Amino acid sequence: MDTPHDEHGDPPIYPVGLRLAGRKVLVVGGGNVAQRRVPTLIAAGADVHLVSPEVTPAIEGLVGSGEVRWLERGFEDEDLEGAWYVMAATDDHEVNERVSELAEERRVFCVRADDAYAATAFTPAVGRHAGDTIAVMGSSAGERDPRRHASLRDEIVTAMREGALATRHHRDHGPGVVLVGGGPGDPELISVAGRKALMEADIVVADRLAPRELLAELPADTEIVDVAKLPRGRSAQQDRINEVIVEAAKAGKRVARFKGGDNFVFGRGYEEVIACQEAGVPVTVIPGISSPLAVPAVAGIPVTHRGITHDLTIVSGHLPPGHPESLVQWGALASLRGTIVLMMAVENAPLIAEVLLRGGRDARTPVAVICDGTMPTERTVLSTLGDLADDLVTHDVHPPAIIVVGEVVAIARPDDYPAPEQHRA
């Protein structure tokens, strides 16, 4: 029977998996190709023998840890003895050709870095996730396109990690609650684990500040509960949220509690943890990128800088100074020299600025108000502690906004402020 061939005259590829644990694999060459391939062989449990006069520092580290046997010389024919699999990965075509010919004679499959068409095997683009291995290759040597295959591999593995690629019955359906921090607002800034948890949930209980564009990507049968629309006051609303997630989990559902920012940074995430624990409901946490750090970073403002600040304080400004329920010691805060990042503070910012000034902060202290951080409508209003109250009105600033107080603002916007006082690092 005639063997089928593609348009290049090559027979089709037969994909197969190799069990290399405890078996000798010979790698000839110690350069960049070997550096990429050797760790995967080690991960497969192979007994890696590497032949090369020189190796990269990374490979030398593997040799030092005892994970690779290095023969510090050129290739010799007897190096093939006992090998189950061979990689010819030198930059010398003649050496690779010799290794390939000897491997052919001994019926050992050989990969060649310089000529895939002359090899008896080649390495596909491989990715792994949750116990599954994805290998992408052409149907023949003539259709081998490493860049395209690697790109396809990455897309598949990313979709698996995010939960977008999985049959519904294979998703984790164990009942319970997972608290998902959505990050500062841009849907691209949610973690891979967070996106995956949303895709695997039966019910998603979402906050107003969670990246809502992600809800459109959920499977059609996912129930969405918009807690921003729950009735009654703030405290009662949190009690009702606790009831919703606990009742759903007890009904055998997997619940994703989807919040903006980080669950535990001036959110009420731990109240939900306590509610689940008291009800005997399994609960896990996937933290989100914290807005008080991420929003200034995206706006190009460092919250610390060598020689400028040695301390960083993140403060909730939802209650004004002097409020009987406020837990912030504003006088002590005013005496600090480092960066202050204020959250939920737009309404009370004038009073906060007044207290900081009264406590000793310089009226010229730079201030940045970052509105709608990480979103398409993001804008930054620059001010000083002395002018903050007026500038908030002039620039029509409304929540949500992160307010950064300190000389780090001048580091990021030197054209808008005098040179900050330099402190010894």
C-alpha positions as CSV (number, residue, x, y, z in Angstrom):
1,M,0.0,0.0,0.0
2,D,1.3,3.5,-0.9
3,T,2.1,5.8,2.0
4,P,0.2,9.1,1.8
5,H,2.2,12.3,1.4
6,D,1.5,16.0,1.7
7,E,2.3,18.6,-0.9
8,H,5.9,18.7,0.3
9,G,6.3,15.0,-0.3
10,D,6.4,14.2,3.5
11,P,4.4,11.4,5.1
12,P,2.0,12.3,7.8
13,I,3.1,12.6,11.5
14,Y,2.0,10.0,14.0
15,P,1.6,11.7,17.4
16,V,2.6,9.8,20.4
17,G,3.5,10.3,24.1
18,L,6.8,9.1,25.5
19,R,7.4,7.7,29.0
20,L,10.9,8.9,29.7
21,A,11.0,8.6,33.5
22,G,14.2,6.8,34.5
23,R,15.3,6.4,30.9
24,K,18.5,7.8,29.3
25,V,17.9,10.8,27.0
26,L,21.0,12.2,25.2
27,V,21.2,15.9,24.5
28,V,24.0,16.9,22.2
29,G,24.7,20.7,22.6
30,G,24.6,23.1,25.5
31,G,23.2,26.3,24.0
32,N,19.9,28.1,24.0
33,V,17.9,25.2,22.4
34,A,19.1,22.8,25.0
35,Q,18.4,25.3,27.7
36,R,14.7,25.4,26.6
37,R,14.3,21.6,26.2
38,V,16.3,20.2,29.1
39,P,13.9,21.4,31.9
40,T,11.0,19.7,30.2
41,L,13.0,16.4,30.0
42,I,13.8,16.7,33.7
43,A,10.2,17.3,34.5
44,A,9.3,14.1,32.7
45,G,11.8,12.2,34.9
46,A,14.3,11.5,32.2
47,D,17.9,10.6,33.0
48,V,19.5,13.5,31.0
49,H,23.0,13.1,29.6
50,L,24.3,16.3,28.0
51,V,27.4,16.4,25.8
52,S,28.9,19.7,25.0
53,P,32.3,21.5,25.5
54,E,30.4,24.5,26.9
55,V,26.9,25.1,28.4
56,T,24.8,28.1,29.3
57,P,24.8,29.3,32.9
58,A,21.2,28.0,33.3
59,I,22.3,24.5,32.3
60,E,25.4,24.7,34.5
61,G,23.0,25.4,37.4
62,L,21.1,22.2,36.5
63,V,24.3,20.3,36.4
64,G,25.3,21.7,39.8
65,S,22.0,20.6,41.3
66,G,22.5,17.0,40.0
67,E,19.6,17.1,37.6
68,V,21.8,16.7,34.5
69,R,24.9,14.6,33.7
70,W,27.3,16.8,31.7
71,L,30.1,15.3,29.6
72,E,32.3,18.4,29.0
73,R,33.6,17.6,25.6
74,G,32.5,17.1,22.0
75,F,30.1,14.3,20.9
76,E,31.5,10.7,20.5
77,D,29.7,7.8,18.9
78,E,29.5,5.8,22.1
79,D,27.5,8.5,23.8
80,L,24.4,7.0,22.1
81,E,24.7,3.7,24.1
82,G,21.6,3.0,26.1
83,A,19.8,6.2,24.9
84,W,16.0,6.0,24.4
85,Y,15.7,9.4,22.8
86,V,18.2,11.9,21.4
87,M,18.3,15.6,20.7
88,A,20.9,17.0,18.3
89,A,21.0,20.6,19.3
90,T,24.4,21.9,18.4
91,D,25.2,24.8,16.0
92,D,27.4,22.5,13.9
93,H,25.4,20.9,11.1
94,E,27.9,18.1,10.6
95,V,27.7,17.0,14.3
96,N,23.9,17.0,14.2
97,E,24.0,15.0,11.0
98,R,26.3,12.4,12.6
99,V,24.1,12.1,15.7
100,S,21.1,11.7,13.5
101,E,22.7,9.0,11.3
102,L,23.9,7.0,14.3
103,A,20.4,7.3,16.0
104,E,18.8,6.0,12.7
105,E,21.1,3.0,12.6
106,R,20.3,2.1,16.2
107,R,16.6,2.8,15.8
108,V,16.5,5.6,18.3
109,F,14.2,8.5,17.6
110,C,16.2,11.8,17.2
111,V,15.2,15.4,17.2
112,R,17.3,17.9,15.2
113,A,17.4,21.6,16.0
114,D,18.9,22.5,12.7
115,D,16.8,20.4,10.3
116,A,13.3,19.1,11.3
117,Y,12.8,17.5,7.9
118,A,15.9,15.3,8.4
119,A,14.9,14.2,11.9
120,T,12.9,11.2,12.9
121,A,11.0,13.1,15.5
122,F,10.3,16.7,16.5
123,T,9.1,18.5,19.6
124,P,5.6,20.0,19.4
125,A,4.5,23.1,21.1
126,V,3.5,21.8,24.5
127,G,1.4,23.4,27.3
128,R,0.0,22.0,30.5
129,H,-2.8,22.8,32.8
130,A,-4.6,20.9,35.7
131,G,-3.1,17.5,34.7
132,D,-3.8,17.9,31.0
133,T,-1.0,18.2,28.4
134,I,-1.7,20.1,25.1
135,A,0.6,19.4,22.2
136,V,0.2,21.3,18.9
137,M,2.0,20.2,15.7
138,G,1.5,20.1,11.9
139,S,0.1,17.0,10.3
140,S,3.5,16.5,8.6
141,A,7.0,17.8,8.8
142,G,6.2,20.1,5.9
143,E,3.5,21.8,7.9
144,R,5.7,22.5,10.9
145,D,5.3,26.1,11.9
146,P,6.7,26.5,15.4
147,R,5.6,30.1,15.9
148,R,2.0,29.5,14.8
149,H,1.8,26.3,16.8
150,A,3.2,28.0,19.9
151,S,0.7,30.8,19.5
152,L,-2.2,28.3,19.2
153,R,-0.9,26.3,22.2
154,D,-0.8,29.5,24.3
155,E,-4.4,30.4,23.3
156,I,-5.7,27.0,24.2
157,V,-3.9,26.8,27.6
158,T,-5.0,30.4,28.5
159,A,-8.6,29.5,27.7
160,M,-8.3,26.4,29.9
161,R,-6.7,28.3,32.8
162,E,-9.5,30.9,32.5
163,G,-12.2,28.3,32.4
164,A,-13.4,29.4,29.0
165,L,-12.4,26.0,27.4
166,A,-13.9,23.1,29.3
167,T,-17.0,21.0,28.9
168,R,-19.6,22.0,31.5
169,H,-19.6,18.6,33.2
170,H,-15.8,18.8,33.7
171,R,-16.0,22.0,35.6
172,D,-15.6,22.1,39.4
173,H,-19.1,21.9,40.7
174,G,-18.3,21.3,44.4
175,P,-20.8,23.5,46.4
176,G,-19.3,26.4,48.2
177,V,-18.3,30.0,48.0
178,V,-15.2,31.6,46.4
179,L,-14.6,35.3,46.9
180,V,-13.2,36.7,43.7
181,G,-11.3,40.1,43.8
182,G,-11.9,41.7,40.4
183,G,-9.1,44.2,40.5
184,P,-9.2,48.0,40.0
185,G,-11.7,48.0,37.1
186,D,-10.1,47.1,33.9
187,P,-11.3,43.6,33.0
188,E,-7.9,42.7,31.8
189,L,-6.5,43.1,35.3
190,I,-8.4,40.3,36.9
191,S,-6.2,37.3,37.8
192,V,-6.3,34.1,35.7
193,A,-7.6,32.3,38.8
194,G,-10.3,34.9,39.3
195,R,-11.5,34.6,35.7
196,K,-11.5,30.8,35.9
197,A,-13.6,30.9,39.1
198,L,-16.2,33.0,37.4
199,M,-16.4,30.6,34.5
200,E,-16.9,27.6,36.8
201,A,-19.6,29.2,39.0
202,D,-23.2,28.3,39.0
203,I,-24.1,31.7,40.5
204,V,-22.1,34.9,40.3
205,V,-23.0,37.5,43.0
206,A,-21.5,40.8,41.6
207,D,-20.8,44.2,43.1
208,R,-21.2,47.5,41.3
209,L,-17.5,48.1,41.2
210,A,-16.6,44.6,39.9
211,P,-15.4,44.6,36.2
212,R,-18.9,44.1,34.8
213,E,-17.7,43.4,31.2
214,L,-16.6,40.0,32.4
215,L,-20.2,39.0,33.1
216,A,-21.0,39.0,29.4
217,E,-18.4,36.2,28.9
218,L,-20.0,33.8,31.4
219,P,-21.8,30.6,30.2
220,A,-25.5,31.2,29.3
221,D,-26.7,29.1,32.2
222,T,-24.8,31.0,34.9
223,E,-27.1,32.9,37.2
224,I,-26.1,36.5,37.9
225,V,-27.2,38.3,41.1
226,D,-26.6,42.0,40.9
227,V,-26.2,43.0,44.6
228,A,-26.0,46.7,43.7
229,K,-29.7,46.5,43.2
230,L,-30.6,44.9,46.5
231,P,-33.0,47.0,48.6
232,R,-32.5,48.7,52.0
233,G,-29.5,50.4,53.6
234,R,-25.8,49.5,53.5
235,S,-25.6,47.3,56.6
236,A,-28.8,45.5,55.8
237,Q,-27.6,45.0,52.2
238,Q,-24.5,43.2,53.5
239,D,-26.6,41.0,55.6
240,R,-28.7,40.1,52.6
241,I,-25.6,39.4,50.5
242,N,-24.4,37.0,53.2
243,E,-27.8,35.3,53.1
244,V,-27.7,35.0,49.3
245,I,-24.3,33.4,49.1
246,V,-24.9,31.0,52.0
247,E,-28.3,29.9,50.9
248,A,-27.0,29.2,47.3
249,A,-24.1,27.2,48.6
250,K,-26.3,25.2,50.9
251,A,-28.5,24.4,47.9
252,G,-25.5,22.7,46.3
253,K,-24.4,25.6,44.1
254,R,-20.9,26.9,43.4
255,V,-21.0,30.6,44.2
256,A,-18.5,33.2,43.0
257,R,-18.8,36.4,45.1
258,F,-17.4,39.0,42.6
259,K,-16.0,42.2,44.1
260,G,-14.0,45.1,42.8
261,G,-10.4,45.6,44.0
262,D,-9.2,43.2,46.7
263,N,-11.7,41.4,49.0
264,F,-10.0,42.4,52.2
265,V,-8.7,46.0,51.5
266,F,-11.6,48.1,52.8
267,G,-14.1,45.7,51.3
268,R,-16.3,43.6,53.4
269,G,-15.0,40.3,52.3
270,Y,-14.1,38.9,55.6
271,E,-17.7,39.5,56.9
272,E,-18.7,37.1,54.1
273,V,-16.0,34.6,55.2
274,I,-17.3,34.7,58.7
275,A,-20.9,34.2,57.5
276,C,-19.9,31.1,55.5
277,Q,-17.8,29.7,58.3
278,E,-20.7,30.1,60.8
279,A,-23.0,28.4,58.3
280,G,-20.6,25.5,57.7
281,V,-20.2,26.5,54.0
282,P,-16.8,25.9,52.4
283,V,-15.2,29.3,51.4
284,T,-12.0,30.2,49.6
285,V,-10.5,33.5,48.5
286,I,-8.9,34.6,45.3
287,P,-7.4,38.0,46.0
288,G,-7.6,40.8,43.4
289,I,-5.1,43.4,42.5
290,S,-5.5,46.1,45.2
291,S,-6.7,49.4,43.8
292,P,-4.7,51.7,46.2
293,L,-1.5,50.2,44.7
294,A,-2.6,49.4,41.1
295,V,-4.4,52.6,40.3
296,P,-1.5,54.9,41.0
297,A,0.9,52.5,39.2
298,V,-1.2,52.5,36.1
299,A,-1.3,56.4,36.3
300,G,2.5,56.4,36.5
301,I,2.7,57.4,40.1
302,P,4.9,55.3,42.5
303,V,3.6,55.1,46.0
304,T,7.2,54.7,47.3
305,H,10.5,55.9,45.9
306,R,14.1,55.4,47.2
307,G,15.3,58.5,49.1
308,I,11.8,60.1,49.1
309,T,9.6,57.9,51.3
310,H,10.1,55.0,53.7
311,D,6.5,54.5,54.7
312,L,3.1,54.1,53.0
313,T,-0.2,54.4,54.7
314,I,-3.5,53.3,53.1
315,V,-6.5,55.0,54.7
316,S,-10.3,54.7,54.3
317,G,-11.8,58.2,54.1
318,H,-15.4,57.2,54.1
319,L,-15.8,58.8,57.5
320,P,-14.6,62.4,58.1
321,P,-12.1,63.3,60.8
322,G,-13.9,63.8,64.1
323,H,-16.7,61.4,63.3
324,P,-17.5,59.4,66.4
325,E,-17.1,56.1,64.5
326,S,-13.8,56.9,62.8
327,L,-10.9,54.7,63.8
328,V,-8.2,56.8,62.1
329,Q,-5.9,58.8,64.3
330,W,-5.6,61.7,61.9
331,G,-3.2,63.7,64.1
332,A,-0.7,60.8,64.1
333,L,-1.1,60.4,60.4
334,A,-0.3,64.0,59.8
335,S,3.0,63.7,61.6
336,L,4.2,61.0,59.2
337,R,6.5,62.0,56.3
338,G,5.6,59.2,53.8
339,T,2.9,58.6,51.3
340,I,-0.8,58.5,52.2
341,V,-3.2,56.8,49.8
342,L,-6.8,57.7,50.5
343,M,-9.7,55.5,49.4
344,M,-13.4,56.4,49.4
345,A,-12.4,59.9,50.4
346,V,-13.6,62.3,47.7
347,E,-16.5,63.7,49.8
348,N,-14.4,64.1,52.9
349,A,-11.1,65.1,51.2
350,P,-11.4,68.8,52.1
351,L,-11.7,68.0,55.8
352,I,-8.9,65.4,55.6
353,A,-6.6,68.0,54.0
354,E,-7.4,70.5,56.7
355,V,-6.6,68.1,59.5
356,L,-3.3,67.0,57.8
357,L,-2.3,70.7,57.4
358,R,-3.2,71.4,61.0
359,G,-1.1,68.5,62.1
360,G,2.0,69.7,60.4
361,R,1.9,68.7,56.7
362,D,3.2,71.3,54.3
363,A,0.5,73.0,52.2
364,R,2.7,72.5,49.2
365,T,2.6,68.7,49.6
366,P,1.8,67.3,46.1
367,V,-1.5,65.5,45.7
368,A,-2.9,63.4,42.8
369,V,-6.5,62.5,42.5
370,I,-6.9,59.6,40.1
371,C,-10.5,59.3,38.9
372,D,-11.9,56.1,37.3
373,G,-8.5,54.4,37.6
374,T,-7.6,51.9,34.9
375,M,-10.8,52.6,33.0
376,P,-11.2,54.4,29.6
377,T,-12.4,57.5,31.5
378,E,-9.4,57.6,33.7
379,R,-8.0,61.1,34.5
380,T,-5.6,62.5,37.0
381,V,-6.1,65.8,38.8
382,L,-3.0,67.3,40.2
383,S,-3.1,69.6,43.3
384,T,-1.6,70.3,46.7
385,L,-2.9,69.8,50.2
386,G,-3.5,73.6,50.4
387,D,-5.5,73.7,47.1
388,L,-7.2,70.3,47.2
389,A,-10.6,71.5,48.4
390,D,-10.9,74.1,45.6
391,D,-9.4,71.8,42.9
392,L,-11.9,69.1,43.6
393,V,-14.7,71.5,42.8
394,T,-12.9,73.1,39.9
395,H,-12.3,69.8,38.2
396,D,-15.7,68.3,39.1
397,V,-14.2,65.3,40.8
398,H,-16.7,62.5,41.8
399,P,-16.1,59.0,43.1
400,P,-14.6,56.5,42.5
401,A,-11.1,58.1,42.9
402,I,-7.9,57.2,44.6
403,I,-6.1,60.2,46.3
404,V,-2.3,60.0,46.6
405,V,-0.6,62.5,49.1
406,G,3.1,62.9,49.1
407,E,6.3,63.8,47.4
408,V,6.0,60.7,45.1
409,V,3.5,62.7,43.1
410,A,6.2,65.2,42.3
411,I,8.6,62.4,41.2
412,A,6.0,61.3,38.6
413,R,5.1,64.9,37.6
414,P,8.2,66.9,38.0
415,D,7.1,69.6,35.6
416,D,4.1,70.4,37.8
417,Y,5.9,70.7,41.1
418,P,9.2,72.2,42.5
419,A,11.9,69.6,43.1
420,P,11.1,67.6,46.2
421,E,13.3,67.7,49.3
422,Q,15.8,64.8,49.0
423,H,16.1,62.6,52.0
424,R,18.8,60.1,52.7
425,A,17.8,56.6,51.6
